[in-house]
């Protein structure tokens, strides 16, 4: 036995010594190279020209600065009947965030079903106005502007503020907290308004290649956009699992309608994939209603009933038939410096996250990268949107809807007109409260199932920008991998610490300072984008090879509005307003 082991050991050593003589280019490629040289010599006949490359040789996919196979881009609207249905579909998708955020905040503020219904109405109304402003005068991208989870943390901080703890009456407490939130949002809006309309965001960007920040290359943009979508994974399947018998069928039907049926039917006009949300939500919503009226949840725990039943939202009973939201409907705003600073931190994080979502929308709308002046204009109008949130009292700030950006990819319709029609649906159903409340009573796990697909599409849009980068570069691999990992790991630490301790890792006597740091570093896109931005601009940035590896040259011509003729087609202002507000 020992002799046998010695023989194998000697044989292994001999093989290891033999293979160690070869270079990093292994023996097998060397055999191929020798065979290729012999074939070339035979083909030359002793001195002729090298043979032309074969047509069937594998070639990398060509780089596209506009996404192909999009049915309708920004300026090409579908027929009116189809556009109306697609607009209604965008309205359905944005309802999830519009309902989930007030449902979580209003009870903590002391409000009941009546207050919750009015806040949902107000948020929906303001979202419609902001979407119209953004599509007409902002970036002009098909971007839905709605509620943002980024503003939830500073709002909760306001709810827990000591100056409201001694109020006994719940309704009075709700009004006082709402007014404090309004004041903080009004102050926070000035950040984006000044940064956007003063040209600061443009000046930070105008000397670079890309469409956004001054030194934002495709490589630095990838982690930002990727985690703008993938970073919202907590809102996906965990929400589905709260009522798995409703959420999981929604995922299955959505995938079947959007991916499998179109390939099985081979229809000339796309129907099942383009209206997959309407078809699947209608079926599952009816199924959930039948479970509710059939008594399936009669003896279930209260939490299960809240997630699964179609009659537990409290919105239909609390919503008035007709009501038009108006500014200062909750009373005059109150202002506190600490609350305002915390909300400004959320506003800055929202600005960065919206930048990533804007990039994804340009891709799925088959548009060219945003010129810096257009992005600056859009940020300014988003600031006005946050100002309207403060004036009307939505208890939440505004940002670009990530789920609606994903819907653009599902339908392959990036038309501006479709999103403008969806904004009209928002305003219409916010005024007719009862009708809007019916749609808003869709169980939350159905929306969570939609998020599983739409957030994935936005993250995939970020990955698509890797086509501009050199993935064979170790510099690229380091920046990409490290920034994405830290973008997931650092916010995870902040969130875990907060869930265990009840407060963030930064816990000083200055509550406003705590909120600024904890809110900022709890955002996955912000952390990933910050790390990638820093590394990409400090690691051999001036090296010619690094410039090519990071995709510098691909976005260079879009740094000026007139650097590419397509920019005027996609982003110029309507009504000949470019004469008075020229883009640079």
Steps between C-alpha positions, in 0.01 A plus 500: 500500500780742588679420176184582304467836675864579427447423130197733479685770696795483262269507199316806637826681562619423148176637347511813717862563398418444135203740491686765699734546204220651294414869515165656607383440145434129548620214283165460325491854354859448385395192305222705339742779409744255337217340302371845396848601379528183291158566345595862424825393334313244291242762401767753399663254263841620615451880503147614411277735703329379816151354444201718581319421827213258470148639512385251760771588753363608838496876547407701812165675498528858371470788746170690480458846652123457439318183599363323189169309468299764687156528339436867583770740614451837669374689198299221332171449685286189443141530371265672744306191620823316569657808660205539739521137612874526546455821698247328727752220549761751620238640738439152646871437552569827682205441736707256704744753641225763521299279736774313688682809629194679652376166636827470694533864607151631576422263793834594661407866459172442685268496201219257421344371180355841407840670528668213316255524210553877474879463507485236223276732296739791550809296415331370185389849397844654549664205321287570194596867498870424551499240222350753258759759600787253452381374160423848364768722654751277682708228340207426264563130560202266554564509875226465761565715807350345813560430866844396621607257772808715555290757686339245734788495752511879563120505519509229768765705680258794502224273633724396789610856581458600861295813424204283392512241780283696743203535259217274616236546229596275202347729238676806641825305513456400136446861394801627694731233361369556148571873527852427625554264207374767260745756633792257472405409140470865399849574630642178349359585157725804475804271471391344171347822369824695552724219380286442192394844380821682595689275261718359778411142412564588138832668577604199701428305186555715198871429455468125480405237284198373652157617543500554868782597731829651402703184531224243474610243244306190393709299746410728791135507393458122498493445882271800546241379248535133593421560867230754416313187389654198670545694825124496554491123538349536849180629340478199265454141614487581874185695417372213285552255786268698728216340306663233289174359361436835330849636431656190349222440242543865400869441423422184304225661292704814433791294368270277292314793342813706433753234399346166402170575328651742240744229388229234493239698303724697259244777461571792267389750766644459852206476740570262785848638572407866454198476733632226727448714811131562428433134419687350794388754763135464396512121532682493835297787644178312414649187652585691820146641511351150471723382785386796709124459447532122527626532858850366440646753745216515749702337779846613388721731708439872461831555321412234242161659442658842447728363229265257329144631520369749246281682752751585773673808360241738645537728198160448338309588816727791592523664157247771403314477171643820359779707652771723353818517709629853558808664658514535880197275542643378832583848624805726495835313487733513797878506472773337705868520405586144597206351310582714197865383493393135518255550215766679294724195537217286364453751219866471402487119507181515292681722250774239454255208482283684247810563289553125479135440408512772236793317341300177491202680344713645222599144416151352493357800316763441228637850554856626502676573833372808679696820434602660832284809444190282451575300815548825691163620374335177611654519848366854536147389414530208738581756768180684410325166541631469857388859559148405389514200735570742782231749399226239453606274788579153368718395798756383243737637238513425129748323275499306175293183520729199457212259439362708215847511345494121502156500338651683201722196445214252536279674244787624279310828477700805603251756372474828686131528417418175680646628827320832459172310462582307818546834680148598396372172645675586828335841521159365393485216754640719778207737460240221471606352830273196520596372155869554563472325837362188329819461299711597800350208696695246290688282754862603550648155411373550143706817471799326659476234230513771233807648667685168465501549123515878466786559745690221325457675165645825641798315646553329164506841333801584715673179399445587134739796534783253549504470121688833498767371743790260467404201711841342444661777706582421862441867582146468369440180695627654823292819477188316391515217752615704800247782452204265453601290800546805727174644368326192635709444814514847658123571484439146630708583806313827558161333459583203724637728769186713488263202516679360808585816693207717394736772376777525242873438549556875520329590826610835642312767691442688172202314352518692172861387450406141576222512241726647234765227530262209560266593214787559259686175559184289511454555126653222290514696170656799674777299668577295189502807277718693744760221527507440123522874428791546740697199381443568132628856533800433723637176356716573191235735363733681258646184352390456138429132546289571808297758309417240240431233761252719689306593185610863498481541123151355454317775695730789412291646219192522725658743746352792304139528392603569141772235498257253341209589274273247670508692829284776357250247370463329837549774758412842353227694683150530352325815381829637364619565857858421405530856372449632854657211693780369275679178588878491485 
